[in-house]
Amino acid sequence: MSTEEQFSPLISFRQAAYGCLGTAQDALFELADAVLLTPWATSFAALSLCPAFRRGWPSVYEALEDSRPDRAGLLQLYVSQMPEEDRPLLVGDHPPWPRLSAKTLRDRTCVHQPTRIRGNKPITLGHDYSTIAWMAPDEGRRAIPLLHERITSEETPMEKGAAQLRLACAQLKGRPLSLWDSEYGCASFLHATAQIDADKLMRVRPNRCLYGPPPPPLEQWWHLYGRRGPIEPWYHLAKSRLYWTLPRLKTPEQNQRWSDLMPLLTWQL
């Protein structure tokens, strides 16, 4: 097999992804390549020094100011790369993007962040993001994100997670099993997802009340909950190697456009 034949799936994927980036697609695509080709960046502007980014350093910010990625088109592209499965496995969660010093950042709120110091409140100031990812059925047990979107101050993580699950299921062929943390094991999330063609498996907090026995298929599903573990390594990858929380952007819209690149970069890897 020739080199071109080996890389033809990646070439086709990149061409399709380029068509989904909308305005300023050249600068945004080169910015994405700069992330992949820069093993260590101490600042966001440092990405402009990568040979793949053929513009001046201000263009790394202008790319996020002017671009309009087609998130629905990118989602459809990601789903097209998934093998056909009778029971795709999805996982949902929401990580924070702390912005403690950004006092003028619009819609900055208190968001949940675990703390290692006993007695401290598990909160920080910044934006909260919701992620729904596909769990690849290979030996690597990888979490590959389909959507990575900001939760506004007018939304709850349950509402955003339900909306993302609805969008993902509309593209999938099989009925997925989705895995959620105990925060989603509540009536509001169950009501929001009741009409979605997907099954949900989540941990339940000890103060929750259950009415009625569980159905017999639960004996086959409970062990799958451990498959949600790879979502945490992906968050580490996004923050450390894909530089998700590195830039100090001035608007929520720029933050979202930068965050839209995280699934795209992961699918290429």
N, C-alpha and C positions, 0 to 999 in steps of 0.2 A: 504494500500500500504506500502510495506516495505521500509526501508531507502535506501537499494540498488536500488530499483526500482525508487525511487524519484530522486536519483542522477545519474542514468544510462546515461541520456543525457549529463550531464557534464563530466562524466567519458569518454564517447565515444569521446566527443569533445576534451578533453585533450589528449587522445591517438592519435587522428588524428593530432592535432597541434604539438605534440612531433615529429611525423614522418616528419613534414615539416621544422624542425629547422636545419637539415643538420649536418655539422661538429660541434663538441662540443655541441651537443644537450642536454646532461645531465646537463652541467654547465649552459647553457642558460635557460633551463627549471627551474632549481632550482633558478636561479636569478629572473625569473618571479614570482615564488612562494614567494620569499623573499619580493618582492615589495608588493604583496597582503597581506602578513602577518606582515608587519612592519608599524604600524600606524604613526610613526614619525621617519624620518631619517634626520639627520643634515649633513650627508656627504654620498657620494656614497659608500665608503668603509664600512659604518655602516650596509649596507645590508648584508654583509658577516657574521654578528653576528646573523642573524636569524637562528633558528634551521633547517629550511628547506634548507638552503644553507650549504651543508656538505663538504665544501672545505675551504682552507685558503683565506684570504682577497685578495691576488693578483689575484685569479681566477675570481673575478667579472670583472676585466679588460681583462683577458685572454679570457673569454667567448665571449666578444665583438670583440676581436682581431681575434679569430680563427673561429667563427661561420659563417655560410653562409645560412641564412634563405631563404626558398623557398617562395618568396613573392607571386608568382602566385598561388602556392598551398594553401597558407593561404587565399588568396582572394576567391578561389573556396570553401574553407571550410566555410568561413563566409557567403557566398551567400547561401550555402546549409542550413544554420540555419534560413534563412529568410522565412516567410510564402509566399505562392504564392499570388501575387497581380497583378491585371491588370495594375495598374499604380503605381509602386514603386516610392517613393519620395526620391530623393537624394539631397545633398547639398554640395557645394564646397567652399573652402576658403583657405587662406594661412597665417599661423602665423609665427612670427620670433622666432628664438632661439638666443638671444643676447649672444655674446662672446666678450665683450669689452676689456678684458685683455688678450685675446688669440692672441697675435700679430703674432705668427708663424703658426696659424691654416690655413691650405691650403684652398684656395677658399673662404676665408672670404671676405664679401662684405658689402656694405651699403644696408640695408633692411628696409622696412617700419615698423614703430612702432608708434602707436598713442601716442601723448603727451597731458598731461592735462594742460601744461603751454602755455598760449596764446603767439603766436609769435615764439615758438620753432619749429625747423624743425622736422617733424614726421619720423625720421630715427634712426637707431642704427647700430652697427657693429655686424655681425654674419652670420648665415645661415638662409635661408628662407625655409619653408616647405609647401607643398601642401597637403590638406586633402580632400578626398571625403568620405562622410558618408551617411549612410542609416537612414532615419527618421522613427523610429519604430511607427506603427499605434496604439499605446496603450495610455492609459490615461497619462502616464508619459511623453509623447512627447520627447523621448530620441533620441539623435544623437549618432549612433554607427558607428565608422569609419571602412571603408573597406580598404583604403590605406592612408598611412601617409608617404610621401616621400620628400626628400630634393630637392629643386630647385637649380640646379647648376648655376654658373655665366653665362653659355652659353645658359640658358633657360630663358623664361619669365613665370610668373605665368599663363598666358593664354595658353601657349604651354603645360605646365605640367598639368594644369587642364583638357585640352582637351585629353591628353594622358590617364589620369586616368579615365576620363569618358568613353573613348573607351574600356579600359580594363574591367571596371565594367559592361558595357552594353553587352559585349561579354559573360558574365556569367549569366545575368538576363534573365528571360523568358518573362516578360512583358515589354512594352515600358515605360521607366521611365520618370518622370518629374523632371528635375534638377533645383535647385535654386541657383542663383549666385548674388554676390554683384555688385555694379555699376561699379567696376573696370573691370569686365568681359563683361559689356555692350558695346562692341566695335566690329568693323568689323573684326579685327584679330581673336578674339575668335569665332565669328560666322562662319568665313571661315574655321577655324580649326576643328569645330564640325559639319559642314554642312552634312557630310556623316555618322554621327553617328546616330544610331537608338534611338534617345532620343529627348525629347522636352526640351527647355530651357526657364526659366522665370527669368529675372534679372531686377534690378533697372537700370534706364538710367539717366545719368548725364544731367543737364539742358542744357548743350551746345551741346548735340547730336541732329542730324537731323534724322527724320524718314520720309521715303518716302512711302506713301500709308497708308490706314486705317488698324487697327488691325483686325485679324480674329474674328468671333463671338465666338469661344470657349474660348476666353480670359475672357469673363464675368464669366466663371465658375472657372477660374484658379487664378485670381488676389489675392483672399483672402488667397490662399495657401502660398503666399510668406512669411507670418508671421510665417510659420512653420520652417523657417530656423534658428529661434532664438536659439534653443538648442545647436547649434554648439559652441557658446561661452561658455556655462557652461561646455561643454566637454573639451575645451581648459583649462579651470580653473581646472577641475579634473585632466587632464594630468599633468599640471605643479605643482599642490599643493599636490595631493595624490598619483599619479603614478610616481612622481619625474622625469618627462620628462627632464626638464632643469637643474636638480641637478648635474649630472656628468660633469666634465671638461675633456672630452676625447680629444685625441691628433690628431685624423684623421677624415675626413668626413665619411669614411667607418664605423668606430666605432659608430659615431653619428647615422648613418642610421640604423645599426643593433639594436641599443638601441631603436630607434624610431619605428622599426618594431614590438617591443613588445607592444607598446601602444594600437593598435587595439586588439591584442591578449588578453591583460589584461582586456580591456573593455568588450569584448565578454564574458569572464568568469564571470565578475561581473554581 
